[in-house]
Amino acid sequence: MEILTIIILAVFVNNIVLAQFLGICPFIGVSKKIDTAVGMGGAVLFVMTLATLVTYMIRYYVLQPYGLEFLQTISFILVIAALVQMVEIILKKLSPTLFQALGIFLPLITTNCAVLGVAILTINGNYSLVGGVVYAIANAIGFGLALIIFAGIREHLDLMEVPKGMRGVPISFIVAGILALAFMGFSGIV
């Protein structure tokens, strides 16, 4: 039951983008087409899960035993950057088609503060290793869900007649705010 609660809270109630405002840059920048939103969501799922797993182990098996907790943030940033580069190299060698499909999404994840945020929130939330990985997966799914919904709305807005002063970013921010309000409706579930 605890795992189900973590999933519902991370995906809907405390959505990483719409409630905690982490990962806004790729949320606004990559959400113009559903295809790119799905690709970014998949890449974030993979990297966020792997980064949370590795940073959890570094925190509890390297930093904490030696009293080096003050190095947490910088070590997490380095781990995330290294993981993204490693994944990029491995995908380029093993699956060139998948590498080309992800394209620019992998380097963009290095600067996605949602990945670092989830790694730190996992530590601050005192999750177990399994709970932390589930939390990361659920947050990545919530990120992808919000991104895909937002991309669908933006594609539909391109077909609508939006007033000249509201085209582009202004209407996107208004829609993002309304989407955040819609996700607030889930707050009484758990």
N, C-alpha and C positions, 0 to 999 in steps of 0.2 A: 504493500500500500504506500510506503514511503517513496518508492521509485515513481509510482504513478503521480503522486503529489508533486515531486520534483519536476516531472515532465509537464504537467498542466501549468504549474507556476511559471516555468521557464518559457514555454511556447506562447501562452496566452496572457497570463496575468502580469508577469514582469518581463514582457518581451524586451529583448536586449536593445532593439532600435526604438520602439514606440513608447516604452515606459522608462528605460534607463538612458536613452539617448546616446548609446555607443554605436559606432559604425554608421554615423549619419552621412559621411562623405561618400562611401560607395552606395549607400541607400539612395541618395539623390543622383549621383553620377552614373550609376550602372543600370538604373531602373527605367530606361527609355523603351526597351523592348523586352518581351517576355523571354525570348531565347537567351539573351545575355543575363537576365535575372536568374534563370534556372542554372546556367553555367556558374555564375558567381555563388549561388546558394550551395551547389555541390562542392565547389572548391573550398568554401568556408567550412562546410561540414567536415570535410576531410582534415583540413589544417587545424581547425579549432579543437577537434577531438584529439588529434595527435599531439598538439601543443599542450593541451591541458594534462594529458597523460604524462608527458615528459617533464613539464614544469612541476607537477605534483611530486614526482619522484625526486627531482632536484631539490625542491624545498624541504621535503621530509627526510631524505637520505643523504644530502650533501650539506645544504645550508644550515639547517637546524642543529644537527649534531655538532657542528664546529662553531656555532654561535655567529654565523654569517648571515643572519636574516636581513640585515641592512642592505645586502646585495641582491635582494629578491627581484626588484623591478628591472634592474639592468641585466641580470642574468636571464630573466624571462624574455626580455626584448631580444637578446642575443640568440636564445634558443629558438624563438619564433622565426627570426630572420634566417637562421641556419636551417631550420626545418623546411621553410619554404624553398630555399635554394636546393636542399637535398631532394625534395620532392620533385622540383623542376628538372634536376639532372636525371633522376631515376625515370621519370615519365618520358623524357626525351629519348632515353636509351631503350626502355622496354616497350613503350606504347606511343610512338610518334603521332598517331591519329588522336589519341586522347590529349596529348600535349598540345597539338594544334587546336583542338576543340576548346581547351581551357584558355589557350592563348595568353592574353594580357591579365587574366584573372589571378593567376598565381602571384606575379609580382605585386599586384594591388593588395593582396592579403597581408603582405608584410607590413603595410602601413595602416591596416584596419585595426582601430583601437578596440573593436569588439573582441578580437582574439585575445589580446592582452587583458582586457577587462574580465573576460570569463575565467582566464587562468588565475587572476588575482581574486575574483569573487569566489572561486572554488576554495581557495586557501582561507579567505576570510569567513566563509560559510561553514568551515570545519567539516566538510564532506569527507567521507571515506574515499578510497581510490575508485571503487565502483560507482559510488554516488557522484563523484566529481566527473567521471567520464559520462555518465548518464546526463548530468547537468550540462556538460559541454555539448553533447549531441542534441539535447532538447533546445538549448539556446541557438545552435546552428540551424535547427529546423525552424525555430521561431523567426530567426533572421531571414531565412529563405522564404518562409511563408509571407512575411511582411513585404519583402522585396518583390515577390511574384505578384501579389495583390496590387501593390503600388504600380508595378510595371503595366499590369493590365488596365488599370485606371488611366495611366498616362497615355497608353496607346489609344484608348477610347477618347481621351481629351484631344488628341491630335485630329480626330474626325469632327470635333465639335467646334462651334464658333465661339471662341473665347475672346473677350474684349482685349484690344491691343495692349493695354497697360498691364494686363494680367497674364499674358502668354509667357510660357517658359517657367522660370524658377518661381515667380510669385504664385501662380496657380498650383505648382507642385508643393510649395510649403503649406498652402491652405488645405490641399488634399491630404498631405501627410498629417496635419493637425486633426482633421476629421477622422482619418484612419486611426490615429492614436486614441481619440475619444471613443471610437467603436471598440477598440481593444480594452478600454477601461471598463466596458460592460461586463467583462469576464471577471472583474475583481472580487465578486462575491462567491465565486465557485468553490474555492478552497480556503 
